[in-house]
Amino acid sequence: MSWVADFRELEPVVQRAPSAHNTQPWTLTYGADHVDIGWDPAAALPVADPTRRDLFLGLGAFVETCLIAAADTGLTVAAEGLRLVAAPARYDTPFTVTDIEERRCARGRYEPGPLPPVSLEPGVVRVNAGAVAPLLRPADRWMFGSAPVTAELREWLRLTPRHPRYDKDGLTDRALALSTVEAIGLRVAVSRPVHAVGRRLGLPALLAAASTLDGTVFVLTGDDPVDAGRRLMRTWLTLGRAGIAVHPLSQLLDCPHTARAVAAMVDGTPLAVFRAGRPVTPPPRSARLSAPRSGASPSWTSIDG
Ligand SMILES: Cc1cc2nc3c(=O)[nH]c(=O)nc-3n(C[C@H](O)[C@H](O)[C@H](O)COP(=O)(O)O)c2cc1C
């Protein structure tokens, strides 16, 4: 029997890969001796992620997750871009299915103090958190001030356990580390009529004020977002093993003004920004679909495509 059938059994594990807004955009198309990774356009974020930077980072993280899961279960699989193929040897990785299962983002407060020494992937640069902190509020204001971005975010928010997709995908109140009152507040704030009025009343500033920045800040740089997504996943797993969680701050790269400021801090093209630290309270396990989305699998196009 081909390795493909055994790999298929790993779907619940590989579903634990991270993705922007937890849309889990990947699709799997099984061939006789290969598996193609594509994406479901309904789970891309055309408004918030028009260049598909986060989409391809997420697909890269998914590729890495597939390789780790396969290696840990004894399958000899390699990746050629977004295709998984048979390989002569197991993928060389220190990570395991347990690491995949235990990794999670943490958006609450972090313990003060420096991170333990960890070796970082190439292209992952530590930047001055003090210089990043003042950028967060304008980036959040930009994000919440844009009606189309807020409308798209609203589609992926699950702010009450009564939401029909609460345990399937998207961002829950628990994952966002919101209290009940904060979750109700956010639900009202991003609802269509209130957001329209609120924009004039300074609601974006109010929502942005809720953002915090503690911890150590890293920027991931690179040219190929799938490769970068693989390095991002390895970085998050390395940190996870040391008890360190991460909180991506994509809005810093989405907002043109703050994106320029971040770019000035590093060599190379910034593709992701995240803070990292030891969470004060254990982060919750995020929701997942039980199997990958089905959908058309558009072939690879460039990040700008
Ligand atoms: C490319 C990428 C961009 C992301 N951007 C953000 C972000 O801007 N803000 C945020 O809070 N989480 C962000 N996330 C984290 C996802 O929301 C998170 O992975 C998802 O909700 C699943 O949760 P988990 O990673 O804890 O399993 C991002 C993740 C990826 C892979």
The ligand as an SDF file (V2000), in Angstrom:
LIG
                    3D

 31 33  0  0  0  0  0  0  0  0999 V2000
    0.5160   33.6340    8.7650 C   0  0  0  0  0  0  0  0  0  0  0  0
   -0.2110   33.8100   10.0680 C   0  0  0  0  0  0  0  0  0  0  0  0
   -0.6120   35.0790   10.4640 C   0  0  0  0  0  0  0  0  0  0  0  0
   -1.2700   35.2500   11.6900 C   0  0  0  0  0  0  0  0  0  0  0  0
   -1.6210   36.5190   12.0820 N   0  0  0  0  0  0  0  0  0  0  0  0
   -2.1820   36.6980   13.3000 C   0  0  0  0  0  0  0  0  0  0  0  0
   -2.4460   38.0190   13.7880 C   0  0  0  0  0  0  0  0  0  0  0  0
   -2.1910   39.0090   13.1320 O   0  0  0  0  0  0  0  0  0  0  0  0
   -2.9890   38.1310   15.0340 N   0  0  0  0  0  0  0  0  0  0  0  0
   -3.2620   37.0490   15.8080 C   0  0  0  0  0  0  0  0  0  0  0  0
   -3.7400   37.2300   16.9260 O   0  0  0  0  0  0  0  0  0  0  0  0
   -3.0170   35.7850   15.3750 N   0  0  0  0  0  0  0  0  0  0  0  0
   -2.4740   35.5980   14.1510 C   0  0  0  0  0  0  0  0  0  0  0  0
   -2.1700   34.3320   13.7200 N   0  0  0  0  0  0  0  0  0  0  0  0
   -2.4260   33.1840   14.5960 C   0  0  0  0  0  0  0  0  0  0  0  0
   -3.6760   32.4380   14.1720 C   0  0  0  0  0  0  0  0  0  0  0  0
   -4.8300   33.1990   14.4480 O   0  0  0  0  0  0  0  0  0  0  0  0
   -3.6610   31.0980   14.9030 C   0  0  0  0  0  0  0  0  0  0  0  0
   -2.6390   30.3070   14.3740 O   0  0  0  0  0  0  0  0  0  0  0  0
   -4.9760   30.3560   14.7630 C   0  0  0  0  0  0  0  0  0  0  0  0
   -6.0150   31.0840   15.3790 O   0  0  0  0  0  0  0  0  0  0  0  0
   -4.9150   28.9630   15.3960 C   0  0  0  0  0  0  0  0  0  0  0  0
   -4.5510   29.0420   16.7420 O   0  0  0  0  0  0  0  0  0  0  0  0
   -3.2760   28.2680   17.3130 P   0  0  0  0  0  0  0  0  0  0  0  0
   -2.0820   28.7570   16.5340 O   0  0  0  0  0  0  0  0  0  0  0  0
   -3.2110   28.6290   18.7670 O   0  0  0  0  0  0  0  0  0  0  0  0
   -3.5090   26.8060   17.0910 O   0  0  0  0  0  0  0  0  0  0  0  0
   -1.5280   34.1260   12.5030 C   0  0  0  0  0  0  0  0  0  0  0  0
   -1.1080   32.8430   12.0920 C   0  0  0  0  0  0  0  0  0  0  0  0
   -0.4660   32.6900   10.8890 C   0  0  0  0  0  0  0  0  0  0  0  0
   -0.0130   31.3190   10.4600 C   0  0  0  0  0  0  0  0  0  0  0  0
  1  2  1  0
  2  3  1  0
  2 30  2  0
  3  4  2  0
  4  5  1  0
  4 28  1  0
  5  6  2  0
  6  7  1  0
  6 13  1  0
  7  8  2  0
  7  9  1  0
  9 10  1  0
 10 11  2  0
 10 12  1  0
 12 13  2  0
 13 14  1  0
 14 15  1  0
 14 28  1  0
 15 16  1  0
 16 17  1  0
 16 18  1  0
 18 19  1  0
 18 20  1  0
 20 21  1  0
 20 22  1  0
 22 23  1  0
 23 24  1  0
 24 25  2  0
 24 26  1  0
 24 27  1  0
 28 29  2  0
 29 30  1  0
 30 31  1  0
M  END
$$$$
